[in-house]
Amino acid sequence: MRVRRALLITTICCAGACSNEARPLGPTPPQTAPHGSADPRIPLYENNAFQVSQGQRYYRWYGCARCHDEADAQAWHRAGADIRDFAATFRAIESHERGVTPAGAPIPTEVRWQITAYIVKAVDEDAATIARQIADAVDDPHRPEVRR
C-alpha cells in the first residue's frame, strides 16, 4: 500500500512539473522601417555580430555587391546618404530600385535591417578586413550559387 501511495504521489508530482519551458526568443523581426535614428530596435541589429554577418551574406545574395563594391567603402560615401546613420541608410536601400534586387525579387524588411547593419559597420572597416571577409565567404556552403 505504501509503495502504491508513493508511486501515485511521484506520478502526480512529475505530471504537475511538466509544462512548456519559457524561453525568451528575442525580439520579433521588424516589420517596418526604423522610426528615425533613435529607434530602439537599431542597437539590436547594429551591435549584433550575427545580424551584421547575415547582412553581409544578404548583401551578396541580393546582388548589391554587383554594383556596390564592398572593398570600396568610399563608394558608399559617394552614394549621398550619411552611411553611419542607420535610418538614413535603411531609407536609401529601401528607395534604391524601390527595394527590388537586380533579379527582381523584393528584399524583405528584416533582411533590409540586416544589410543596413552590415553597411553601417563595414564603412568603418579597412579594405584589408573587408577583402578577408569576402574571401571567407567564397566557400560559404549556404550561398545560393554553391551546389553540392
Secondary structure as the mmCIF struct_conf table of DSSP 4:
data_model
#
loop_
_struct_conf.conf_type_id
_struct_conf.id
_struct_conf.beg_label_comp_id
_struct_conf.beg_label_asym_id
_struct_conf.beg_label_seq_id
_struct_conf.end_label_comp_id
_struct_conf.end_label_asym_id
_struct_conf.end_label_seq_id
HELX_RH_AL_P HELX_RH_AL_P1 ARG A 2 ALA A 17
HELX_LH_PP_P HELX_LH_PP_P1 PRO A 27 PRO A 30
BEND BEND1 THR A 32 THR A 32
BEND BEND2 GLY A 36 GLY A 36
TURN_TY1_P TURN_TY1_P1 SER A 37 ALA A 38
TURN_TY1_P TURN_TY1_P2 PRO A 40 ARG A 41
HELX_RH_AL_P HELX_RH_AL_P2 ILE A 42 GLU A 46
TURN_TY1_P TURN_TY1_P3 ASN A 47 ASN A 47
HELX_RH_AL_P HELX_RH_AL_P3 ALA A 49 TRP A 61
TURN_TY1_P TURN_TY1_P4 TYR A 62 GLY A 63
HELX_RH_AL_P HELX_RH_AL_P4 CYS A 64 CYS A 67
BEND BEND3 HIS A 68 HIS A 68
TURN_TY1_P TURN_TY1_P5 GLU A 70 ALA A 71
HELX_RH_AL_P HELX_RH_AL_P5 ALA A 73 ARG A 78
TURN_TY1_P TURN_TY1_P6 ALA A 79 ALA A 79
BEND BEND4 GLY A 80 ALA A 81
TURN_TY1_P TURN_TY1_P7 ILE A 83 ARG A 84
HELX_RH_AL_P HELX_RH_AL_P6 PHE A 86 SER A 95
HELX_RH_3T_P HELX_RH_3T_P1 HIS A 96 GLY A 99
STRN STRN1 VAL A 100 VAL A 100
TURN_TY1_P TURN_TY1_P8 PRO A 102 ALA A 103
BEND BEND5 GLY A 104 GLY A 104
HELX_LH_PP_P HELX_LH_PP_P2 ALA A 105 ALA A 105
STRN STRN2 PRO A 106 PRO A 106
HELX_LH_PP_P HELX_LH_PP_P3 ILE A 107 PRO A 108
HELX_RH_AL_P HELX_RH_AL_P7 THR A 109 ALA A 122
TURN_TY1_P TURN_TY1_P9 VAL A 123 ASP A 124
BEND BEND6 GLU A 125 GLU A 125
HELX_RH_AL_P HELX_RH_AL_P8 ALA A 127 VAL A 138
TURN_TY1_P TURN_TY1_P10 ASP A 139 ASP A 139
TURN_TY1_P TURN_TY1_P11 PRO A 141 HIS A 142
TURN_TY1_P TURN_TY1_P12 PRO A 144 GLU A 145
#
